[in-house]
């Protein structure tokens, strides 16, 4: 269902409340190590302030206990970085929708930007049923914008109750450019794929992606399996998996998926394994299902990488969620790198290629392929739920176009 965009509202002389996803990684000293999520929100923020509006931004960061301020989860570094990117001062409120927020919102000049503190400092955020908290946020602005795709699968207060309250008060509630783009890419990929449609799924556990695999098998031409979850499939087929990460209680499920998938479900034919989880470990390439005792699979093997690349080469649409191996630790990044290279080459030939957030996004960023694919999602969990075929209540609640 098409939703009204931030581009369709006039922010001139108005205050716009924007839910963003500034849940960015930081080092032990609190320095931001990857500001991509902040940068992805800039078009929406600039659209508001450049057209004469005021922007109040709210986000979560990490998983605080919901018992008030925690320094480790403060949005202060985020506000500082945002100011650097925008080239203008960015205010930070010490609370979320409370007295300091309202005071700073009232003093905000035209074109001003205010970041309220971490919404998860308030226990009402997760539950979504604290009326005073919701009303405090809803009263801040003349319109609401959801530009937090990474949190669209969570009906927390700032994502659902706040826009619902603002709509009830006759205020617009719309999507930002990032959410609009994310939903459109994934909805088109699932609903109207350019074929052949190839899905690449990695990660640790089959159980994490049961619904995704099931849904994609019904709409894809090929579903390629990598990562540690491949070893559960291998074990289900009677293979030897050494000390690889497997889910013994999911063997019957794996067999059911294999039966359902038939030739669509493509498994590795070889494995790069090692006798220890380290770059200096003794390593060997073995056939799939022949990992010896004392060894663990850490990447797809070169023959698998070659076969997967050949399938991707002919694709019209590629959706990729989950790396092929331990991409953070060479030489076990080889499989993920080979697949990334194939996806980039397919993109250059006109394929629509979508990297589904999370570790996949981190991998293509780290390996230098982020600018060579059609779209890198900012939301791992949200992307997975879209690939499962689910709709988001946090988007449904917004105004229709």
N, C-alpha and C positions, 0 to 999 in steps of 0.2 A: 504494500500500500504506500503510495507516494505521500510524503509529509512536507509541510511548508518549511521552507528554508529561511535561514537568517537573512539571506539576500532579499526576501520578500517583505521584511519588516523595515520600517523607517525608524532608526534609532536617534534621529535628531532631537536633542534636548531631553532624551530619556535615559534611564538607567537600565541596563540589561544584565540579568543574572545568568552567568554561564557556568555550567558544570563541565569541567575539563578533567582530563586524566593526567595529572602531574605526578603519578606514582613512579618516580624515576629512581634508578639505582644510584647509590652513593657509596663512597669508600668509608673506611673506619673513622676518618677525620670529618666526615659529613660532606665532602666535596662530591658534586654530581659527576658521575662517570659517563653518563650517556644522556644527553638532553633532547633526544629525538622527539619524545612525547611533548615536550614544551614547544619545540619548533613546529610540530604538526598542528598545534592549536593557533599559531600566529595568524593564518588567514582569517579565521573567524574573529579573533580579537581585533585585528586591524580593520576589518570591515565595520565593526561597531564604532571604534574610536575615530576612524578616518571620516566617518559620515556624521560626526557630531554627537556621538553617544558617549556614555560612561559605562565601563565594564567592571562588574564585580565577579570575581572568579572564585569558585570553590572546588576543592579536590580532596581526595584522601591521599595518604602516603604511608605505606607499610601497614602494620596491624597493631596499632596501639590498643590498650585495654578498654578504651571508652570511659576512662575515669578522670578526664581532664588532661591538661597540658603535659606532654612528654618531650623533652628537648630533642631526643634522638629522632622524633618524627615531625618536627616542626617544618613548616613550609617556608621558613625564612630563606634557606639557600635557593629554593625555587623562585621566590619573588625576586631575589637579587639577580638570578640568571635571566629571568623574564625581562627585567628592566634593561639588562645589557642587550638582549636580542631586539627589544622594541626601541631602544635608544631614548628612553624617557623614564622618569621615576615611576616606580610601582610601590604603592602603599601596602603594608601588611597589617591586618587587624589581629589583635591578640586573642580574639575569640571567634566563634562561628555563629554569626547572626545575633550576637549579644550586644551589650551596650557599646563596646568599643567599635564593633562592626558598624552599628547604626550611626555613631558619631562620625566615623571616617567616611562612611557612605554619603552622609549629608554634606560633608565638606569637599567631596570629590569634584574637581573642576571638569568642564567639558573636555573630552578626550582623555580623562583620567582612568587609571586602572588600579583596582583594589583587590588584593588576594586575602580571603578570610582564612583563618587557621584551619588546620586539618579537620575535616568534618567528622572523622572517626574519634576525635577527642571527646565527642558527645555521645553518650550511650544511646540517644534517640536515633542516631544515624543508622545503625545496623538494624534496629527493630522497625524503624519507620513509623512508629505509632505515638511519638511524643508531639502532641499538638502545639505546645508552646515553642518547641524547637522548629517545627515545620513552619508555623505561622511567622516566626521571627525572620526566617530566611525569605519566605514568600513576600513579606512586606517590604523587602529591600528594593524591589525593582518593578519596572513596568512591563517586562517581558522576560521569558525564560528560554535559554538555549541549551540543548544537550549536545555537547561536543566531546563526550567522554565514551568513545566506543569500547575501550577496554573494560568498562564497568557496566555496559548495557545489559549484561545478563544478570545483573544484581538489582533487585528492587529495593534498594536502600532509600532512605528518606530524600536525600538530595537528588536522586535519580527518578523517583516516582511520586512520592507524596508531595514534594514541593511543586513540581509542575502541575499536578492534579489540583492543588490548592490555588495556584495562580490562575489556572483555567477556570476554576469555579468562581473566581473573582473577576472574570472577564478579561484576563490578560493573555496575550499570545504565548504559546509554548511551541517552539520550533526546533529543527535540527540545525547544527552547525555544519560547516563545510566538510569537516573530517568525518563525522558520523554519516553524513549524506553520501560521501564517497565510499566509505567502508561498506555500508549496507548495499549500495548499488553494485559495487564490484562483486560481492559475495552472492547477492540475490541473482544477478545475471549469470554468474558462473553456475549456480545450482539450477536455476529455472530455465535458462536459455543458453546452454554452453555451446561454444563453437567446437565441433568435434574433429578428431577424437578428443574425448575428455579424460584426462589422466589425473588421478589423485596419488600423491606420494605421502605416506604416513609413516612416521618414525616415533621415537619416544620409548619410554621404559616399559609401559604396561598395556597389554591388550585390554584390560578392564577399564582403562581410562578412555578408550576410544571405541568401545563396543557399538554405541549408537551411531558414531560417525562412520565406522566401517560398514555397518548395516545399511545406513542411508546411502552412502556413496556407491555401494555395490549395485543399488537399484538404479543409479543414474549415470555412473561412469562406464567408460569402455575398458579402463584398466585401473586397478588399485595396487600400487607398488608398496611393499612392506619393508621397512628397515628398522634400525635401532634395536634396542634390547627386546622389544616385543616379538621380534622375529624368532627368538629362541623358544618362546612358548609354543609358537606354531610348529617349530621344528621338533620339539619334544612331543607334541601331540601326534606327529607323524611317525614317532618311534625313533627319532634321531638322538644322537649323543650331544649333550650341551655342556659337558664339563662343569665348571663352577660359574657358568654364565647366569645372569639374572633371569629367572623364569618365574612363572606363576603356576605352580602345580595344581592349584584348585581351579584353574581356568582351562584345563586341557580339553574338557568336553565342549566348552564354549568355542575354543579354537577349532575343534573338529567341525562344529556346526557352521562356523563362518567359512571354513574351507569348502564344505559341501555346498553351501549357498553361493559362494563366489565362483566356484568352478575355475575356468581358465582366466576369468577377470582378475582374480586375486593372485598376484605374482609375488613369490617369495625369493629370498636370496638363494643363489646356487653355490656361493662360497663365502667364507668368513675370515676376517683378519682377527686372530686371537692372540692372547698373550698369557704368560704365567703369573702376571701381576698387573695391578692397575697403575702402570707407570710408563713413561715414555722410554725408559731404559730396560724394560722387561724383555725376556726372551719372547720372540714373536714368530708366528708362522701363519701361512695361508692354508686353510683346509676346506674341503668340500662341506657344504651345509649339512648339518647333522652328524659331522664327524669331528667335533671339538673334543680333544682328548682330556682325560682326567687332569685336574690341576690347571687347566687353561680356561680362560673366559673370552667370549666374543666381545670385541670392542668396536668393530666396524664391519660394514659389508666388504666383501672381497673385490678384487679388481675385475673379475669376470661378471659379477653382479652389477658393478658400476657401469661396465660396458653395455650390458643388456638393458639396464634401466635408461641409460643415455639414449640408446637406440629407440626405445619406446617414446621417450620424451621428445625426441627429434621430430616425430611426425604429429605431435599433439597440436590441437587448436586451442585447448584450454588446459592449464595446469594449476592445480591447487596443491600446495605443499605444507604439511603441518608435522613437524618433528624431524630432527636430524637423523642421519643414517648411522651415526656412531658418536664416539666421544670427540666431537669436532674441536673442543677446546685444547686437545692434547695431541699434537703431531706425534707419530705419523697416522694416528687414528682419525684424522680429519679428511683423509683421502677420499673416502666414499662420499661424504657430504660435499666436498669440493667438486668432485666429478659430476654429481647430480646438479649442483648449483651452476656449473659451467654449461651443462646441457640445457637447463632451464633458461639461462641467459641467451644461449644460442637460439632456442625456440622463440624467445621473445623477439629477437632480432629478425626472425623470419615471419613475424606477425601473430604469434600465439599470444593469448591473454594469460598472464602468469601471476598468480597470487600467492604470496608467502603468508601463512596463517599465524603470524605473531609468535610470542613466546620464544622458545629456544630456536625455532626456525629463523625468526627475524634476527636474533642475536648471531646466528651462524652466518647468514648472508651479509650482515653488517661486518662481522669480523673477517670474513673471507674476501670482502671487497666486491660483492655482487649486488648490493642493495639498489644501486642506480641502474642495474641492467635487467630488471624485471618490471612488470607492469605495476605491481602494487605490493608494498610490504605492510601488513596489518599491524596496528598498534595494540591489538587485543588478542592474546592467545586463547583464553577461556571463552571470550565472546565469539571469536572466529569458529571455535569448535562447536559451540551451540548452534551457530548458523549452519555449519556443515551437517549438523544432526537434523536440520530441517525445522528448528524451533523458531518461533517468533519472540520478539522482545516486548514485554509489557511496557518497558521504559520508553520505547519508541512508539508503540501503539497509542499511548496516552497523549502524544503530541498532536498538534493541529494537522488535519489533512490538507493536502495541497489543493 
